[in-house]
Amino acid sequence: MEKHIGYWVKNLDTVLESAMDDALRVSRREWQVLNTAAHDARPDELAPFAGVEEAVEQLTARGWLADRRITAAGRAAHAEIAERVVLFRQRVSAGVSPEEYQATVDVLRRMAANLTGS
């Protein structure tokens, strides 16, 4: 039996989470919070996602955030992790053309919009 899109979306999310944690040496959510803070935004913008508060706590404990803002140590960590992100994205998209990638993102965006009305 062929698996449908829901299976592959969930499967990809699961394997991305695990592989990203291993490759980046921080959790996916910690990276998202750190990256958001590095771009002068507040982690609160990620509020719809689960685990944001735990990520803020972890990053604060590491000294990478203070009062929900990135620190100098956080900027240094962000630069190092950003290099690993580039390599990770290359690994994930190996064998996928830029056109295929963009088409996939567009299809998923439209399917989500169909269900949310946005």
Residue frames as a rotation matrix with the C-alpha (Angstrom) as fourth column:
MET 1
0.574 0.819 0.000 0.00
0.819 -0.574 0.000 0.00
0.000 0.000 -1.000 0.00
GLU 2
-0.257 -0.649 0.716 1.37
0.607 -0.685 -0.403 3.42
0.752 0.331 0.570 -0.96
LYS 3
-0.236 0.102 -0.966 1.72
0.905 -0.340 -0.257 5.86
-0.354 -0.935 -0.012 1.90
HIS 4
0.541 0.581 0.608 -0.06
0.748 -0.663 -0.033 9.20
0.384 0.473 -0.793 1.61
ILE 5
0.062 -0.555 0.830 1.22
0.137 -0.819 -0.558 12.73
0.989 0.148 0.025 2.15
GLY 6
0.713 0.263 0.650 0.28
-0.557 -0.352 0.753 12.84
0.427 -0.898 -0.104 5.84
TYR 7
0.899 -0.434 -0.053 2.56
0.408 0.789 0.460 9.90
-0.158 -0.435 0.886 6.52
TRP 8
0.200 -0.892 0.405 5.49
0.870 -0.029 -0.492 11.49
0.451 0.451 0.771 4.68
VAL 9
0.255 -0.067 0.965 5.01
-0.188 -0.982 -0.018 14.92
0.948 -0.177 -0.263 6.27
LYS 10
0.877 0.117 0.466 4.96
-0.475 0.065 0.878 13.42
0.073 -0.991 0.112 9.78
ASN 11
0.769 -0.637 0.055 7.82
0.630 0.769 0.107 11.04
-0.110 -0.047 0.993 8.97
LEU 12
0.137 -0.733 0.667 9.96
0.571 -0.491 -0.657 13.88
0.809 0.471 0.351 7.62
ASP 13
0.489 0.093 0.867 9.21
-0.500 -0.785 0.366 16.03
0.715 -0.613 -0.337 10.67
THR 14
0.974 -0.081 0.210 10.25
-0.132 0.554 0.822 13.18
-0.183 -0.829 0.529 12.97
VAL 15
0.518 -0.833 0.194 13.49
0.855 0.511 -0.085 12.37
-0.028 0.210 0.977 11.16
LEU 16
0.231 -0.402 0.886 14.33
0.237 -0.860 -0.452 16.09
0.944 0.314 -0.103 10.74
GLU 17
0.796 0.148 0.587 13.93
-0.483 -0.429 0.763 16.61
0.364 -0.891 -0.270 14.48
SER 18
0.875 -0.449 0.182 16.27
0.210 0.690 0.693 13.76
-0.436 -0.568 0.698 15.37
ALA 19
0.342 -0.779 0.526 18.86
0.922 0.169 -0.348 14.40
0.182 0.604 0.776 12.65
MET 20
0.406 -0.147 0.902 18.88
0.081 -0.977 -0.196 18.12
0.910 0.152 -0.385 13.33
ASP 21
0.935 -0.065 0.349 19.45
-0.355 -0.147 0.923 17.63
-0.008 -0.987 -0.160 17.04
ASP 22
0.643 -0.723 0.252 22.42
0.590 0.677 0.439 15.38
-0.488 -0.133 0.863 16.23
ALA 23
0.225 -0.570 0.790 23.88
0.881 -0.227 -0.415 17.64
0.416 0.790 0.451 13.52
LEU 24
0.341 -0.017 0.940 23.47
-0.001 -1.000 -0.018 20.95
0.940 0.005 -0.341 15.32
ARG 25
-0.514 -0.504 -0.694 24.17
0.601 0.365 -0.711 19.69
0.611 -0.783 0.115 18.83
VAL 26
-0.868 0.497 0.016 21.23
-0.332 -0.556 -0.762 21.74
-0.370 -0.666 0.648 20.08
SER 27
-0.314 0.822 0.476 17.56
0.604 0.560 -0.568 20.94
-0.733 0.109 -0.672 19.74
ARG 28
-0.425 0.271 0.864 15.61
0.832 -0.259 0.491 22.10
0.357 0.927 -0.115 16.72
ARG 29
0.663 0.747 0.043 13.54
0.650 -0.603 0.462 24.41
0.371 -0.279 -0.886 18.94
GLU 30
0.402 -0.599 -0.692 16.66
0.519 -0.473 0.711 25.82
-0.754 -0.646 0.121 20.62
TRP 31
-0.649 -0.631 0.425 18.06
0.693 -0.259 0.673 26.64
-0.314 0.731 0.606 17.19
GLN 32
-0.042 0.717 0.696 14.80
0.803 -0.390 0.450 28.31
0.594 0.578 -0.560 16.15
VAL 33
0.834 0.338 -0.437 14.74
0.547 -0.613 0.571 30.43
-0.075 -0.715 -0.696 19.30
LEU 34
0.043 -0.912 -0.409 18.44
0.513 -0.331 0.792 31.33
-0.857 -0.244 0.454 19.04
ASN 35
-0.624 -0.260 0.737 18.11
0.781 -0.183 0.597 32.16
-0.020 0.948 0.317 15.35
THR 36
0.402 0.839 0.367 15.05
0.757 -0.530 0.383 34.31
0.516 0.124 -0.848 16.01
ALA 37
0.772 -0.155 -0.617 16.89
0.428 -0.591 0.684 36.18
-0.471 -0.791 -0.390 18.76
ALA 38
-0.278 -0.958 0.074 19.96
0.657 -0.134 0.742 36.60
-0.701 0.255 0.666 16.52
HIS 39
-0.550 0.173 0.817 17.77
0.715 -0.410 0.567 38.44
0.433 0.896 0.102 14.03
ASP 40
-0.993 0.008 0.122 16.66
-0.072 -0.844 -0.532 40.89
0.098 -0.537 0.838 16.73
ALA 41
-0.049 0.997 -0.059 13.24
-0.444 0.031 0.896 39.33
0.895 0.071 0.441 17.15
ARG 42
-0.305 0.030 0.952 11.81
-0.945 0.117 -0.306 38.02
-0.120 -0.993 -0.007 20.39
PRO 43
-0.995 -0.084 -0.059 11.37
-0.089 0.993 0.080 34.28
0.052 0.085 -0.995 20.98
ASP 44
-0.430 0.902 0.045 7.70
-0.126 -0.011 -0.992 35.10
-0.894 -0.432 0.119 21.71
GLU 45
-0.115 0.367 -0.923 7.17
-0.963 -0.269 0.013 35.14
-0.244 0.891 0.384 17.93
LEU 46
-0.690 -0.190 -0.698 7.56
-0.421 0.890 0.174 31.36
0.589 0.414 -0.694 18.04
ALA 47
-0.599 0.449 0.663 4.77
-0.729 0.037 -0.684 31.03
-0.332 -0.893 0.305 20.62
PRO 48
0.427 0.848 -0.314 2.58
-0.903 0.416 -0.105 28.80
0.042 0.328 0.944 18.41
PHE 49
0.145 -0.459 -0.876 5.25
-0.328 0.813 -0.481 26.09
0.933 0.357 -0.033 18.56
ALA 50
0.979 0.170 -0.112 5.58
0.022 0.457 0.889 23.67
0.202 -0.873 0.444 21.47
GLY 51
0.519 -0.807 -0.281 8.79
0.855 0.491 0.168 23.76
0.003 -0.328 0.945 23.48
VAL 52
0.335 -0.397 0.855 9.66
0.261 -0.832 -0.489 27.44
0.905 0.387 -0.175 23.11
GLU 53
0.758 -0.002 0.652 9.73
-0.557 -0.521 0.647 28.14
0.338 -0.854 -0.396 26.84
GLU 54
0.844 -0.489 0.221 11.94
0.253 0.725 0.641 25.12
-0.473 -0.485 0.735 27.51
ALA 55
0.371 -0.721 0.585 14.29
0.855 0.020 -0.518 26.25
0.362 0.692 0.624 24.73
VAL 56
0.486 -0.157 0.859 14.46
-0.186 -0.980 -0.074 29.76
0.854 -0.124 -0.506 26.22
GLU 57
0.902 -0.121 0.416 15.30
-0.406 0.098 0.909 28.23
-0.150 -0.988 0.039 29.59
GLN 58
0.674 -0.674 0.303 18.04
0.660 0.734 0.163 26.04
-0.333 0.090 0.939 28.10
LEU 59
0.276 -0.565 0.777 19.57
0.670 -0.467 -0.578 28.91
0.689 0.680 0.250 26.12
THR 60
0.661 0.000 0.750 19.42
-0.433 -0.817 0.381 31.17
0.613 -0.576 -0.540 29.17
ALA 61
0.915 -0.319 0.248 21.14
-0.049 0.521 0.852 28.49
-0.401 -0.792 0.461 31.27
ARG 62
0.417 -0.787 0.455 23.91
0.907 0.388 -0.161 28.34
-0.050 0.480 0.876 28.64
GLY 63
-0.096 -0.418 -0.903 24.29
0.392 -0.850 0.352 32.11
-0.915 -0.320 0.245 28.79
TRP 64
-0.755 -0.171 0.633 23.15
0.651 -0.082 0.754 32.54
-0.077 0.982 0.173 25.19
LEU 65
0.002 0.782 0.624 20.04
0.397 -0.573 0.717 34.51
0.918 0.246 -0.311 26.13
ALA 66
-0.792 -0.057 -0.608 19.41
0.593 -0.307 -0.744 37.04
-0.144 -0.950 0.277 28.89
ASP 67
-0.379 0.765 -0.520 15.97
-0.136 -0.602 -0.787 38.58
-0.915 -0.227 0.333 29.36
ARG 68
0.453 0.606 0.654 14.94
0.439 0.487 -0.755 36.73
-0.776 0.629 -0.045 26.18
ARG 69
0.880 -0.264 -0.394 17.59
-0.470 -0.608 -0.640 38.61
-0.071 0.748 -0.660 24.15
ILE 70
0.760 -0.634 -0.143 20.73
0.486 0.701 -0.523 37.17
0.431 0.328 0.841 22.60
THR 71
0.766 -0.604 -0.220 24.03
-0.071 -0.419 0.905 37.68
-0.639 -0.678 -0.364 24.44
ALA 72
0.237 -0.787 -0.570 27.55
-0.965 -0.258 -0.045 37.99
-0.112 0.561 -0.820 23.00
ALA 73
-0.666 -0.446 0.598 28.09
-0.439 0.882 0.168 34.31
-0.603 -0.150 -0.784 23.81
GLY 74
0.184 0.839 0.511 24.81
0.206 0.475 -0.855 33.56
-0.961 0.263 -0.086 22.06
ARG 75
0.741 0.026 -0.671 25.95
-0.579 -0.481 -0.658 35.43
-0.340 0.876 -0.342 18.95
ALA 76
-0.335 -0.928 -0.160 29.15
-0.926 0.294 0.236 33.39
-0.172 0.227 -0.959 18.88
ALA 77
-0.564 0.213 0.798 27.20
-0.021 0.962 -0.272 30.15
-0.826 -0.170 -0.538 19.32
HIS 78
0.551 0.829 -0.096 24.73
-0.065 -0.072 -0.995 31.23
-0.832 0.555 0.014 16.64
ALA 79
0.352 -0.491 -0.797 27.52
-0.922 -0.331 -0.204 31.83
-0.163 0.806 -0.569 14.12
GLU 80
-0.715 -0.663 0.224 29.00
-0.638 0.749 0.180 28.39
-0.287 -0.014 -0.958 14.79
ILE 81
-0.348 0.669 0.657 25.66
0.187 0.736 -0.651 26.59
-0.919 -0.103 -0.381 14.64
ALA 82
0.531 0.554 -0.642 24.62
-0.466 -0.442 -0.767 28.52
-0.708 0.706 0.023 11.50
GLU 83
-0.302 -0.718 -0.627 27.56
-0.951 0.182 0.250 26.88
-0.065 0.672 -0.738 9.68
ARG 84
-0.900 0.017 0.435 26.26
-0.055 0.987 -0.153 23.46
-0.431 -0.161 -0.888 10.71
VAL 85
0.096 0.994 -0.047 22.76
-0.049 -0.042 -0.998 24.46
-0.994 0.098 0.045 9.56
VAL 86
0.214 -0.085 -0.973 24.09
-0.929 -0.325 -0.176 25.13
-0.301 0.942 -0.149 6.04
LEU 87
-0.775 -0.571 -0.273 25.67
-0.624 0.761 0.179 21.66
0.106 0.308 -0.945 5.91
PHE 88
-0.665 0.607 0.436 22.54
0.112 0.658 -0.745 20.07
-0.739 -0.446 -0.505 7.35
ARG 89
0.316 0.825 -0.468 20.30
-0.397 -0.333 -0.855 21.71
-0.862 0.456 0.223 4.77
GLN 90
-0.150 -0.453 -0.879 22.63
-0.988 0.090 0.123 20.53
0.023 0.887 -0.461 2.01
ARG 91
-0.961 -0.210 0.181 22.40
-0.235 0.963 -0.133 16.98
-0.146 -0.170 -0.975 3.35
VAL 92
-0.315 0.927 0.202 18.61
0.071 0.235 -0.969 17.11
-0.946 -0.291 -0.140 3.61
SER 93
0.556 0.631 -0.541 18.11
-0.403 -0.365 -0.839 18.45
-0.727 0.685 0.051 0.10
ALA 94
-0.590 -0.806 -0.048 20.72
-0.487 0.307 0.818 16.30
-0.644 0.505 -0.574 -1.66
GLY 95
-0.877 0.192 0.441 19.28
0.437 0.703 0.562 15.08
-0.202 0.685 -0.700 -4.96
VAL 96
0.251 0.964 -0.093 16.42
0.863 -0.266 -0.429 17.62
-0.438 0.028 -0.898 -4.85
SER 97
-0.426 -0.394 0.814 16.59
0.775 -0.623 0.104 20.42
0.466 0.675 0.571 -7.40
PRO 98
-0.955 0.077 -0.288 15.85
0.096 -0.833 -0.544 23.98
-0.282 -0.547 0.788 -6.30
GLU 99
-0.592 0.779 -0.207 12.71
-0.654 -0.314 0.688 23.85
0.471 0.543 0.695 -8.46
GLU 100
-0.160 0.512 -0.844 11.52
0.290 0.842 0.455 20.62
0.944 -0.172 -0.283 -6.81
TYR 101
-0.696 -0.162 -0.700 12.18
0.716 -0.081 -0.694 22.06
0.055 -0.984 0.172 -3.38
GLN 102
-0.930 0.336 -0.149 10.26
-0.315 -0.938 -0.146 25.25
-0.189 -0.089 0.978 -4.16
ALA 103
-0.380 0.822 -0.424 7.39
-0.475 0.220 0.852 23.30
0.794 0.525 0.307 -5.69
THR 104
-0.306 0.220 -0.926 7.17
0.641 0.767 -0.029 21.11
0.704 -0.603 -0.376 -2.58
VAL 105
-0.859 -0.039 -0.510 7.12
0.438 -0.573 -0.693 24.11
-0.265 -0.818 0.510 -0.27
ASP 106
-0.802 0.578 -0.150 4.47
-0.586 -0.717 0.377 25.77
0.111 0.391 0.914 -2.41
VAL 107
-0.251 0.724 -0.643 2.25
-0.092 0.643 0.760 22.68
0.964 0.250 -0.095 -2.45
LEU 108
-0.414 0.064 -0.908 2.53
0.833 0.429 -0.350 22.23
0.367 -0.901 -0.231 1.33
ARG 109
-0.959 0.060 -0.276 1.80
0.065 -0.905 -0.421 25.93
-0.275 -0.422 0.864 1.89
ARG 110
-0.594 0.776 -0.212 -1.33
-0.658 -0.317 0.683 25.73
0.463 0.545 0.699 -0.28
MET 111
-0.214 0.512 -0.832 -2.52
0.316 0.842 0.437 22.54
0.924 -0.170 -0.343 1.41
ALA 112
-0.676 -0.068 -0.734 -2.12
0.736 -0.128 -0.665 24.17
-0.049 -0.989 0.136 4.83
ALA 113
-0.922 0.344 -0.179 -3.98
-0.349 -0.937 -0.003 27.24
-0.169 0.060 0.984 3.58
ASN 114
-0.458 0.781 -0.424 -6.81
-0.254 0.343 0.904 25.00
0.852 0.522 0.042 2.35
LEU 115
-0.113 0.376 -0.920 -7.27
0.730 0.659 0.180 23.75
0.674 -0.651 -0.349 5.90
THR 116
-0.494 -0.141 -0.858 -6.76
0.794 -0.475 -0.379 27.03
-0.354 -0.869 0.347 7.77
GLY 117
0.574 0.778 0.256 -8.46
0.810 -0.493 -0.318 29.38
-0.122 0.390 -0.913 5.35
SER 118
0.402 -0.483 -0.778 -5.39
0.029 -0.842 0.538 31.60
-0.915 -0.239 -0.325 5.11
